[in-house]
Amino acid sequence: MSPSDWITAILACLALVISILVFFANRKNTLISHKPNLAANRISNSNKVSEESIYMLQNKGNGIAFIRKVENFINLEKTNIKLNDYLKETYSSIPLIDTSITTLGSESIFAIGESQTIYRIKYDNKF
């Protein structure tokens, strides 16, 4: 082999290595940019007759969110108390007008931009 053949072979190998490195860097970047981002929002509405408290969970990321496990926390401490029981206890002394509670189970899926109301409680504001 002549020296120019060696240079050509080395440049070809170098180009192949660089292409492989760029491929894996782009693949990693693509995977990172397609991650879900679940955001919790609490909304309060008030008028002359009633007040409403809404707690929503929304996927604001660029990927599908798969819920594999659901755990309940109260004041940042893990608990076995169910959301329904906690809300009943919390609002037991308030005359409720309307209540809606959704329980997320394991194996739930949130598409990109999808949101779900976890609970909505409407109560008399004269209380």
Secondary structure, DSSP 8 states (H G I E B T S, - for coil): --HHHHHHHHHHHHHHHHHHHHHHHHHHHHHHHT---EEEEEEEEE-SSEEEEEEEEEE-SSS-EEE----EEETTEEE---HHHHHHHHTTTS-EEEEEE----TTEEE-TT-EEEEEEEEEETT-
